[in-house]
């Protein structure tokens, strides 16, 4: 799927096995809105042929991405390790993206650079009741890698192996613990679970 305007709605179903020579193996969003409610997006590949290969399953340069309804995003791969911006095995978002993820799971992504599951750049991010785990990154951020100090709110989220995750703008003020301490800086955690090392 390549989205440059308008709205795409997915209600359940399966998007699987897409390959891109640049970014967005399954979904490429460069404007407009994508709503994913339920269903599975899996096994996308940004194969590294181009100089910038990001977001194995989903890549968004700008626009709005809404994921909800027990959706599963899994098994995405970003393979090119050359530039520091390459990464986001499952999802990479930047350039003023607006991302809302609720009641969903993101797992088993791989990045040859940073952000095995999620690489979040410039934009606004809201995650609620989201599980992120099983990611692998050859660089930093097995499950989560943030590159900017733009707003990111996480409510009742479980993010695996927090010690391996990376937010350069919070690095000096954050101690990742299973108790999920409140962060000073640019990540905001609310709710009972906060951030845990559950996986």
N, C-alpha and C positions, 0 to 999 in steps of 0.2 A: 504494500500500500504506500503510495506517495501522495501526501496531502499538502497542497499549497494554498487552498482556500476552502471556505465552506465548512460543513460539519460531517464527520463520519461517526456513525453509531454502531457499536458491536454489542449485541445482547446474547451472551452465551456463545457457544461455538468454539472453533479452533482456527488459529493462524499458526502455521508451522513450516519450518524448513526453508525459509527465504534466505537468499544470499545476495549481498551487495558488494561491489568492488570498492565502494567508499564507505558510507555510513548507513545504518538502519537496515539490517538484514531483513526484518519482517515489516517494519513500519518506519517511514521517513516523514517527519512533520516539519514543514518549513513555514507554516502559517495555518490559520484556521483552528478548528477544534476537533479533537478525537475523544470520544466517550467509550470506554470499555466497561461494561457491566456484566460481570461473570465471564465465564469462558477461560480459555487458555491461549497465551501467546508464547511459543516455545521454539527452541533450537534454531534461532536466527543467527546468521553469520555475517559479520563485516570482515571480509576475507583478507584485507591487508594489501590488495593490489594497488590501491590509491595511497597517496601520501598521508591521508587522514582517514582512518577507518575506525569508527566509533559506534557504540550502541548496537550490539549484536542483534538484539530483538527490537529495540525502539530507539530512534535518534530524533531529537527535536532541536531545531535551530531557533525556533520561536513558535508562538502559538500557545494553545492550552491543551493539556492532557489530563483527563479525568479517568481514574481507574477505581472501580468499586465492585460491590456485590460478590465477594469471594473470588475475584479474578486471580488467576495464577500466571505470573510471568516467570519463565524458567529456562535454563539451559542455553542462554545467549552467549555468543563468543565474539570478542573483539581481538583480532590477531596481530595488529601491527604495533610494535613497541617503540617505534622511532621517536615520535614527538611526545612531549609530556602531556599534551592534550588528548592523545589517543587513549581510549579506555571505555568504561561503562559496558561491561559484558552483557548485562540485560538492558539497562536504560542509561542513556547519556542525554542530559538536557543543559542548554546554555542559551546565551544571547537573549535574555529577557523572557525565558520560558515561564509559564505558569503551570505548576503541577500539583494536582490534588489526588492523593492515593488514600483510599479508605477500605477497611475490612478486606484486605487482600494479602497475597503472599508473593514475595520476590525471592527466588532461590537459584542456586547452582549456576551462577554466571561466572564467566572467565574473561579476564582482560590481560593482554600481554603487556599492558602498561598499568594504569591506575583504575580503581573502582571495579572490582570484580562483579558486583551486582549493580551498584548505582554510582554514577559520577554526576554530581550536581554542580553546575557552574552558575553563571549569572541568571537570576530568576527568582521566583517566589515559590516556596515549597511548603505544602501542608500534608503531613502523613498522620493518619489516625487509625489505630488498631491494625497496624501493618507488621508483618513478620518478614524480616530480611535475613537470610542465612545461607550458609554453604557456598559463599563466593570465594573465588581465588583470583588474586592479582599478582602478577610478576613484579609490579611496582608497589604502590601504597594503596591501602584501603581495600581489604579483602571483600567487605560488604558495602562500605560507604566511603566515598571520597568527595570532599567538598573543595572547591577551588576559590570561592569568593565569600564575602561576608554578607551576602544578600539574605533576606529572612528565610529561616527554615524552622518550622514548628512541628514537633513530633509528640503525639499524644497517645499514650498506651501502646507504644511500639516495642517490639522485641527485635533487636539487631544483634546478630551473632558475632562473637569474637571482637568485642569493642576495642580491645587493646590493639588490634591490628587495623582499626579504621582510622581515618585521618581527616581532620579539619584544621588547616593551618591557622585559621583565624581564631580558633578556640584553643589551640594547642597549649598555650601558656596558662589557661585558666580552668582547664577541665581535668578532672580525675574520673576516668570511666570506671564505674563500679557496678556490681549487680544491683545495688540499691538505686542506681540511677540518680545521681546527684543533680541538683539544679545547676545549669550551666550559666556562668557569666560569659559574656561574649555574644555570639551571633546565632547559636542554636538554642532553641527554647523547648523545654520538655515540660509537659503537664500530664496529669493523670496518675493512676495508681502504679502502673507497671513501669512507666518511664522507659529507660533503656536498660535492657538486661543482657547478660551473656548466656542466654538460654541454650545456645546451640554450639 
